[in-house]
């Protein structure tokens, strides 16, 4: 069983809509949870992290964590064409980080 | 200047050759990591180091070795490259920020083994 699972997409949303990205993890011992954005051919860049149950907001981005369901999500409000990228979910367990395979998002102008 | 740099950025080599990928950082972080990224498989951890005397294997260390020459430098070696080591390789550092151990990635090295 993979440590982190994401729907690979592609996910398409119109400009200005809310994009919802989801991630599940297998180990309840996972400690903290991260969302990265990766443009094609570029390195992952951190969007935000969360380690407590509930919601965490940063600008147009909201991360949601539900430890009982082992579920993490990222909402992007007022999606822009520049948000078109692959979004990676990562968890930290012990000293290691585990990444999902990413969800491809396209925002249509 | 970039905080995490990798050299070379692109490399084409032949099966059986020894190759070294280098990573340098100016962030002052103790923790450094090497990952490879393959389509459909995501990022997978090869090795990580918490200081110059601490080296640890990740998920997929077979066929790779590392050297932590200084706090700022962490090198990845392929002793005898094989085609299935063709991938995009990323170096990363991490540090605790606002309660979470947060990673920062270099620009990547695209390695092709023929």
Boltz contact constraints between the chains, C-beta under 6 A:
constraints:
  - contact:
      token1: [A, 32]
      token2: [B, 100]
      max_distance: 6.0
  - contact:
      token1: [A, 43]
      token2: [B, 90]
      max_distance: 6.0
  - contact:
      token1: [A, 43]
      token2: [B, 105]
      max_distance: 6.0
  - contact:
      token1: [A, 43]
      token2: [B, 107]
      max_distance: 6.0
  - contact:
      token1: [A, 43]
      token2: [B, 108]
      max_distance: 6.0
  - contact:
      token1: [A, 44]
      token2: [B, 105]
      max_distance: 6.0
  - contact:
      token1: [A, 49]
      token2: [B, 100]
      max_distance: 6.0
  - contact:
      token1: [A, 51]
      token2: [B, 100]
      max_distance: 6.0
  - contact:
      token1: [A, 92]
      token2: [B, 101]
      max_distance: 6.0
  - contact:
      token1: [A, 96]
      token2: [B, 45]
      max_distance: 6.0
  - contact:
      token1: [A, 99]
      token2: [B, 42]
      max_distance: 6.0
  - contact:
      token1: [A, 99]
      token2: [B, 43]
      max_distance: 6.0
  - contact:
      token1: [A, 100]
      token2: [B, 42]
      max_distance: 6.0
  - contact:
      token1: [A, 101]
      token2: [B, 42]
      max_distance: 6.0
